[in-house]
Amino acid sequence: MTTYGRGLRGLTLATITTNTLALALVFFYAPLDADQGFVQKIFYIHVPLAIVSLCGFIAGGLFAIGHLRSGDRRWDMRAYVAIHMALIFGIAALITGSIWAKASWGHWWVWSEPTLVSYLIVVLMYATYQPLRFSIEDPERQARYASVFAIVAGAFVPLNFIAVRLAQQYVHPRVLTLTGGHLPGSMRFTFLASLAGIALLFVTLWKYEMTAKDMRMQLRRARRQLLGDDAVRPLGRSAAPS
Amino acid sequence: MLALADLALAVVGTLVSAIAVQTRARDLIGPVIGLPLLIPALIATARAAGPLLEAHTSGSPPGKWVAILALYDLVFALLAYAVFDFLLED
């Protein structure tokens, strides 16, 4: 039996300190952008959220590979929680991105911009993950089909990303490139700090939810042993793995 | 190029319908999953076919979009081959 609670306190403290430090850097250390001013600071939240959510989707696909290879239901639970968290992060990235677009471009949403639309496609596709789970009754089949979906969609994420990178029209700013871009050092450091903060936040939330689900399962098992099978009500049909 | 587009439609369509046929809302789940998965293929096909339909053209489809389409086909064909056993095993 795995215990997800181990190391949770240290991880939580690390997340809180990193995020506080990153926010302090964003507001007090990073210089104001020359032509965008204060609005540009939302990038220190928006871009890490988008990156972390895409990585979370891919991680969900990798966990799902683990499930199909081993047949162990815990991998399915890990994939489910990763995708569920990444979806929340993705919606947060869409909202922060819209706020920035309204301030900078004057529109909440621009349909001719490949980056926005492709990201929306990815988020909407993962929004079908839970309806898909919910509409399959047999839990074992539910887990297997959800894993197949998570793998296919996880492969789709980088492909989509490559296709967008190759498309020409750039309105969406690209400051983070492999060659280092043209970020000044202090902005770059702040950005990396907030990226680390958001990534740690993702891992911590994932661990918390895994701990909670694991504890609930152990509790049900213990009650069933102590009180007999009739004392524990069966779970209703749900999208979550059990 | 159109053969590549056909292949993409066939591979993704088969995979998605194999997932959807076992669900309760099968008529809804199929298109809802399939459409986002197919959008890159459709965009690449449209972009690659566009220059062929213009009046004054050099006559060859742009290689970049054909390459994207081929990559898409390759990845999804391999994936579908890998995961299909899990969908049919009962």
Interface residues (C-beta under 8 A of the other chain):
Chain A: L68 S118 I121 V122 L124 M125 T128 P131 L132 S135 I136 E137 R141 R144 Y145 S147 V148 F149 I151 V152 A153 A155 F156 L159 N160 I162 A163 L166
Chain B: L15 I19 Q22 T23 R24 A25 R26 I29 V32 I33 P36 L37 I39 P40 I43 A44 K64 I68 L71 Y72 V75 F76 L79 A80 V83 F86 L87
